[in-house]
């Protein structure tokens, strides 16, 4: 196919893309104050801008096979892309990947249009993002949840100059969530409904959650369940999430952590139907995005994806883009309507744990395999 024809096809495809639009009182942690209210992505038609022009700043986002309106991970990144583009007077668009084999092709669509920044969302896009960064040195790439280590060889230990991995201490926010669960359970049994263990951040959430609970009570009973499917289904299966949460409730769990996109959303929504049970969300402050869970949602184990994306996009525009790994904030979301339900001594204990995690005096156990549990 000729270059002109390829470009024309890319233009036509991009022109048909859906554009989408795009936390709080008494925060439990310092970072939570920086969180914004998330809104449902909305479809609208906007005038196309010429992204190849030096006067137009364009930000593109490529999801994994998860959907952009997942009310947590992908949506948080898309919110950041839109906010940054709007503040910089630019344009933002997204492409939802339907098949993993299309990662590179979807990135190429934005490259053909002359986009300045391309954000790829999810661990699975890591290799495709590295390849694209080498192929398009004039584009800045942001890989959300993509730890930058695999490009290092014996010949080079240099970062790829136009690629930043936006990563988080999921084990720390998971640890706080586990401590909260252990402090609030009445039955002595808690649970976690998780996406796939093929994704390291999900494992970090799970390990942190268990050790955080055991930091409070080494003998606590926990039930942690990964989705049995692959990357193509593990985060878009709310039915499995709901049924797994129900099984945990039937086994005595009265606090359940849902960490797995729409799968986790299904879990916490199911918990909301159980009187007296609590649930904990993930990634964003899910009080703002999953109102169906308000009856049980005491907090969320957050990684502040939206402000992290905004910071990196603005750095790209300003010419101060960092390469390698860039750590975004993490912590617990506010308690919202449960603020009066959470005893002050629990809030004080969580604040002390948060401080210990930050200064290194408390170890989540994730990095070195330490297990604080007796089981």
C-alpha positions as CSV (number, residue, x, y, z in Angstrom):
1,X,0.0,0.0,0.0
2,X,1.4,3.4,-0.9
3,X,2.2,5.9,1.8
4,X,-0.4,8.4,0.5
5,X,-3.1,5.7,0.5
6,X,-2.2,4.6,4.0
7,X,-2.4,8.2,5.2
8,X,-5.7,8.7,3.5
9,X,-7.2,5.6,5.1
10,X,-5.8,6.6,8.5
11,X,-7.4,10.0,8.1
12,X,-10.7,8.5,7.2
13,X,-10.6,6.1,10.1
14,X,-9.7,8.8,12.6
15,X,-12.4,11.1,11.3
16,X,-15.0,8.4,12.1
17,X,-13.7,7.9,15.7
18,X,-16.1,8.6,18.5
19,X,-15.0,11.5,20.7
20,X,-15.6,11.2,24.4
21,X,-16.0,13.8,27.0
22,X,-13.4,14.1,29.1
23,X,-12.4,13.6,44.8
24,X,-12.9,15.5,48.2
25,X,-14.4,15.8,51.7
26,X,-12.2,14.6,54.6
27,X,-9.6,12.7,52.5
28,X,-8.1,9.7,54.1
29,X,-4.7,10.5,52.6
30,X,-2.9,13.6,51.3
31,X,-3.0,12.5,47.6
32,X,-6.7,12.0,47.6
33,X,-7.3,15.8,47.8
34,X,-5.8,16.0,44.3
35,X,-8.4,13.7,42.8
36,X,-11.0,15.1,40.5
37,X,-14.6,14.0,40.1
38,X,-14.9,11.7,37.1
39,X,-17.7,11.9,34.6
40,X,-19.2,9.5,32.2
41,X,-17.6,9.7,28.8
42,X,-20.0,11.4,26.5
43,X,-20.1,11.3,22.7
44,X,-19.9,14.6,20.8
45,X,-18.8,15.7,17.4
46,X,-16.0,18.4,17.3
47,X,-14.3,20.2,14.5
48,X,-11.2,18.4,13.4
49,X,-7.9,20.1,13.9
50,X,-4.8,19.6,11.8
51,X,-2.6,17.8,14.2
52,X,0.4,18.0,11.8
53,X,0.4,21.8,12.3
54,X,3.0,23.1,14.8
55,X,0.3,25.3,16.2
56,X,-2.0,22.4,17.2
57,X,-1.2,20.2,20.2
58,X,-2.9,16.8,19.9
59,X,-3.1,14.0,22.5
60,X,-4.2,10.4,21.5
61,X,-5.1,7.5,23.8
62,X,-5.1,3.8,22.9
63,X,-6.9,1.5,25.3
64,X,-6.2,-2.2,25.8
65,X,-9.1,-4.5,25.1
66,X,-10.8,-3.0,28.2
67,X,-13.3,-0.2,27.4
68,X,-12.7,3.5,27.9
69,X,-15.8,3.9,30.0
70,X,-14.8,1.3,32.6
71,X,-15.4,3.8,35.4
72,X,-11.9,3.2,36.8
73,X,-8.6,2.6,35.0
74,X,-9.1,3.4,31.3
75,X,-11.6,6.2,32.1
76,X,-9.1,7.8,34.5
77,X,-6.4,8.0,31.8
78,X,-8.9,9.3,29.3
79,X,-10.0,12.0,31.8
80,X,-6.4,13.1,32.1
81,X,-5.9,13.2,28.3
82,X,-8.9,15.3,27.8
83,X,-8.1,17.7,30.7
84,X,-4.6,18.2,29.6
85,X,-5.5,18.8,25.9
86,X,-8.3,21.2,27.0
87,X,-6.0,23.2,29.2
88,X,-3.4,23.4,26.5
89,X,-5.9,24.4,23.9
90,X,-5.4,21.2,21.9
91,X,-7.3,18.1,20.8
92,X,-7.8,14.7,22.3
93,X,-9.1,11.4,20.9
94,X,-9.1,7.8,21.9
95,X,-9.1,4.4,20.1
96,X,-10.5,1.3,21.9
97,X,-8.5,-1.7,21.0
98,X,-10.7,-4.7,20.2
99,X,-8.0,-7.2,19.5
100,X,-4.5,-7.3,21.0
101,X,-2.9,-7.8,17.5
102,X,-4.1,-4.2,16.7
103,X,-2.0,-2.4,19.3
104,X,0.6,-1.2,16.9
105,X,-1.9,-0.3,14.2
106,X,-3.9,1.8,16.6
107,X,-0.8,3.7,17.6
108,X,0.1,4.2,14.0
109,X,-3.2,5.9,13.4
110,X,-2.3,8.7,15.7
111,X,1.3,8.9,14.3
112,X,-0.1,9.2,10.8
113,X,-2.2,12.2,11.9
114,X,0.8,14.0,13.5
115,X,-0.2,13.7,17.1
116,X,2.2,15.1,19.7
117,X,1.5,12.7,22.5
118,X,0.2,9.1,22.5
119,X,-1.0,7.5,25.7
120,X,-1.2,3.7,25.8
121,X,-3.2,2.3,28.7
122,X,-2.2,-1.0,30.3
123,X,0.6,-3.3,31.0
124,X,-0.2,-5.4,27.9
125,X,0.6,-2.5,25.5
126,X,4.2,-2.2,26.9
127,X,6.0,-3.9,24.1
128,X,4.0,-2.2,21.3
129,X,4.6,1.2,23.0
130,X,8.4,0.6,23.1
131,X,8.4,-0.3,19.5
132,X,6.4,2.8,18.6
133,X,8.6,5.1,20.6
134,X,11.6,3.9,18.5
135,X,9.7,4.2,15.3
136,X,8.4,7.7,16.0
137,X,11.1,9.6,18.0
138,X,9.3,12.9,17.6
139,X,6.2,11.7,19.5
140,X,6.1,11.6,23.2
141,X,4.7,8.3,24.6
142,X,3.1,7.7,28.0
143,X,2.6,4.1,29.0
144,X,0.2,3.8,31.9
145,X,1.1,0.9,34.1
146,X,4.1,0.1,32.0
147,X,7.2,-0.3,34.1
148,X,10.3,0.7,32.1
149,X,12.8,-2.1,32.6
150,X,12.6,-4.6,29.7
151,X,14.4,-2.2,27.3
152,X,17.6,-2.5,29.3
153,X,20.3,-4.8,27.8
154,X,24.0,-5.4,28.5
155,X,24.7,-2.8,25.7
156,X,22.5,0.0,27.0
157,X,20.9,1.0,30.3
158,X,19.6,4.3,28.9
159,X,15.9,5.2,29.0
160,X,14.0,5.6,25.8
161,X,14.0,9.4,25.7
162,X,10.5,9.9,24.3
163,X,8.8,7.3,26.6
164,X,7.7,7.6,30.2
165,X,6.1,4.8,32.1
166,X,3.4,6.1,34.4
167,X,3.4,3.7,37.3
168,X,2.1,3.6,40.9
169,X,2.7,2.0,44.3
170,X,-0.4,-0.2,44.1
171,X,0.9,-2.3,46.9
172,X,0.7,0.8,49.2
173,X,-2.9,1.8,48.4
174,X,-3.8,-1.9,48.5
175,X,-2.1,-2.2,52.0
176,X,-4.2,0.8,53.2
177,X,-7.4,-0.9,51.8
178,X,-6.5,-4.1,53.5
179,X,-5.9,-2.3,56.8
180,X,-9.3,-0.6,56.5
181,X,-11.0,-3.9,55.7
182,X,-9.5,-5.6,58.8
183,X,-10.4,-2.6,61.0
184,X,-14.1,-2.6,59.7
185,X,-14.9,-6.3,59.5
186,X,-17.2,-7.8,62.1
187,X,-17.0,-11.4,60.8
188,X,-13.2,-11.6,60.6
189,X,-13.4,-12.6,57.0
190,X,-12.6,-10.3,54.1
191,X,-12.3,-10.9,50.3
192,X,-10.8,-9.5,47.1
193,X,-12.3,-10.0,43.6
194,X,-9.5,-9.4,41.1
195,X,-8.6,-9.2,37.5
196,X,-5.9,-11.4,36.1
197,X,-2.6,-12.2,37.8
198,X,-1.0,-11.7,34.4
199,X,-0.9,-8.0,35.2
200,X,1.7,-7.0,37.9
201,X,-0.3,-4.0,39.3
202,X,-3.2,-6.3,40.0
203,X,-0.9,-8.7,41.9
204,X,0.5,-5.7,43.8
205,X,-3.0,-4.6,44.8
206,X,-3.8,-8.2,46.0
207,X,-0.5,-8.7,47.9
208,X,-0.7,-5.3,49.5
209,X,-4.4,-5.8,50.5
210,X,-3.6,-9.1,52.2
211,X,-0.6,-7.9,54.1
212,X,-2.4,-4.7,55.1
213,X,-5.1,-6.7,56.6
214,X,-2.6,-9.0,58.4
215,X,-0.7,-6.0,59.7
216,X,-3.9,-5.3,61.7
217,X,-4.7,-8.9,62.4
218,X,-2.3,-11.7,61.4
219,X,-5.0,-14.3,61.9
220,X,-7.6,-12.6,59.7
221,X,-9.3,-14.9,57.1
222,X,-9.1,-13.6,53.6
223,X,-10.5,-14.9,50.3
224,X,-8.6,-13.6,47.2
225,X,-9.8,-14.7,43.8
226,X,-8.3,-13.9,40.4
227,X,-10.4,-14.0,37.2
228,X,-9.5,-17.3,35.4
229,X,-9.6,-15.8,31.9
230,X,-6.9,-14.0,29.9
231,X,-6.3,-10.3,29.3
232,X,-9.2,-10.2,26.8
233,X,-11.9,-10.9,29.3
234,X,-10.5,-10.5,32.9
235,X,-11.4,-6.9,33.2
236,X,-14.7,-6.8,31.3
237,X,-16.7,-9.5,33.1
238,X,-19.0,-7.9,35.7
239,X,-21.1,-11.1,35.9
240,X,-18.2,-13.1,37.1
241,X,-17.2,-10.4,39.5
242,X,-20.7,-10.3,41.0
243,X,-21.0,-14.1,41.3
244,X,-17.5,-14.3,42.9
245,X,-18.4,-11.6,45.4
246,X,-21.6,-13.4,46.3
247,X,-19.6,-16.6,46.9
248,X,-17.3,-14.7,49.2
249,X,-20.3,-13.3,51.1
250,X,-21.7,-16.8,51.4
251,X,-18.4,-17.8,53.0
252,X,-18.7,-15.1,55.6
253,X,-16.9,-12.1,54.0
254,X,-18.3,-8.8,55.0
255,X,-15.7,-6.5,53.4
256,X,-14.9,-7.0,49.7
257,X,-12.3,-5.3,47.6
258,X,-13.0,-5.2,43.9
259,X,-9.9,-4.6,41.7
260,X,-10.4,-5.4,38.1
261,X,-12.1,-2.8,35.9
262,X,-15.7,-3.7,35.0
263,X,-15.2,-7.1,36.7
264,X,-14.4,-5.4,40.0
265,X,-17.4,-3.0,39.4
266,X,-19.6,-6.1,39.2
267,X,-18.2,-7.3,42.6
268,X,-18.8,-4.1,44.5
269,X,-22.2,-3.6,43.0
270,X,-23.2,-7.1,44.2
271,X,-21.9,-6.3,47.7
272,X,-24.1,-3.2,47.8
273,X,-27.1,-5.6,47.8
274,X,-26.0,-7.2,51.0
275,X,-27.1,-5.3,54.1
276,X,-24.3,-4.6,56.6
277,X,-21.4,-5.5,54.1
278,X,-18.8,-3.0,53.0
279,X,-16.9,-2.8,49.7
280,X,-13.8,-1.0,48.6
281,X,-13.2,0.2,45.0
282,X,-10.0,0.6,43.0
283,X,-8.0,2.9,40.8
284,X,-10.2,6.1,41.0
285,X,-12.5,7.3,43.7
286,X,-15.3,5.0,42.6
287,X,-17.9,6.9,44.7
288,X,-17.9,9.3,41.7
289,X,-18.2,6.6,39.1
290,X,-20.1,3.6,40.4
291,X,-23.2,5.1,42.2
292,X,-24.7,1.6,42.3
293,X,-22.2,0.7,45.0
294,X,-22.9,3.7,47.3
295,X,-24.7,1.5,49.8
296,X,-21.4,-0.3,50.7
297,X,-18.5,1.8,49.3
298,X,-16.4,3.0,52.3
299,X,-13.4,4.0,50.2
300,X,-11.3,3.1,47.1
301,X,-7.6,2.1,46.8
302,X,-6.6,4.8,44.4
303,X,-3.8,5.4,42.0
304,X,-4.1,9.0,40.8
305,X,-4.0,8.3,37.1
306,X,-5.8,11.4,35.9
307,X,-3.4,13.9,37.5
308,X,-0.4,11.8,36.5
309,X,-1.4,11.8,32.8
310,X,-2.1,15.6,33.0
311,X,1.4,16.2,34.5
312,X,3.2,14.2,31.8
313,X,1.2,15.6,28.9
314,X,2.0,19.1,30.1
315,X,5.6,18.2,30.5
316,X,5.7,17.0,26.9
317,X,4.2,20.3,25.7
318,X,6.7,22.3,27.8
319,X,9.7,20.4,26.6
320,X,10.5,18.9,30.0
321,X,9.2,15.4,29.4
322,X,10.8,12.8,31.7
323,X,11.9,9.4,30.4
324,X,11.9,6.1,32.2
325,X,9.6,5.6,35.2
326,X,7.4,8.3,36.6
327,X,5.5,7.5,39.8
328,X,2.0,8.9,40.2
329,X,0.3,9.3,43.6
330,X,-1.6,6.6,45.5
331,X,-3.7,6.3,48.6
332,X,-7.2,5.9,49.9
333,X,-10.2,7.8,48.6
334,X,-12.4,9.8,51.0
335,X,-15.1,8.0,53.0
336,X,-17.9,10.1,51.7
337,X,-21.2,9.1,53.3
338,X,-19.4,6.6,55.6
339,X,-17.2,9.3,57.2
340,X,-19.3,9.2,60.4
341,X,-19.3,5.4,60.3
342,X,-15.5,5.1,60.3
343,X,-14.4,5.5,64.0
344,X,-11.8,8.3,64.6
345,X,-9.4,5.7,66.0
346,X,-9.6,3.9,62.6
347,X,-8.9,7.1,60.7
348,X,-5.9,7.8,63.0
349,X,-4.5,4.3,62.5
350,X,-4.8,4.6,58.7
351,X,-3.1,8.0,58.8
352,X,-0.2,6.5,60.8
353,X,0.0,3.6,58.4
354,X,0.0,6.0,55.4
355,X,2.9,8.0,57.0
356,X,4.8,4.8,57.6
357,X,4.4,3.6,54.1
358,X,5.7,6.9,52.8
359,X,8.8,7.1,55.1
360,X,9.6,3.4,54.6
361,X,9.1,2.3,58.2
362,X,6.2,0.1,57.1
363,X,6.9,-2.5,54.4
364,X,4.0,-3.8,52.3
365,X,5.9,-7.0,51.6
366,X,5.2,-6.9,47.9
367,X,8.8,-6.3,46.7
368,X,10.6,-8.8,48.9
369,X,7.9,-11.4,49.4
370,X,7.4,-10.7,53.1
371,X,4.2,-12.3,54.4
372,X,2.6,-10.7,57.5
373,X,-0.2,-13.3,57.7
374,X,-0.3,-16.4,59.8
375,X,-2.2,-18.4,57.2
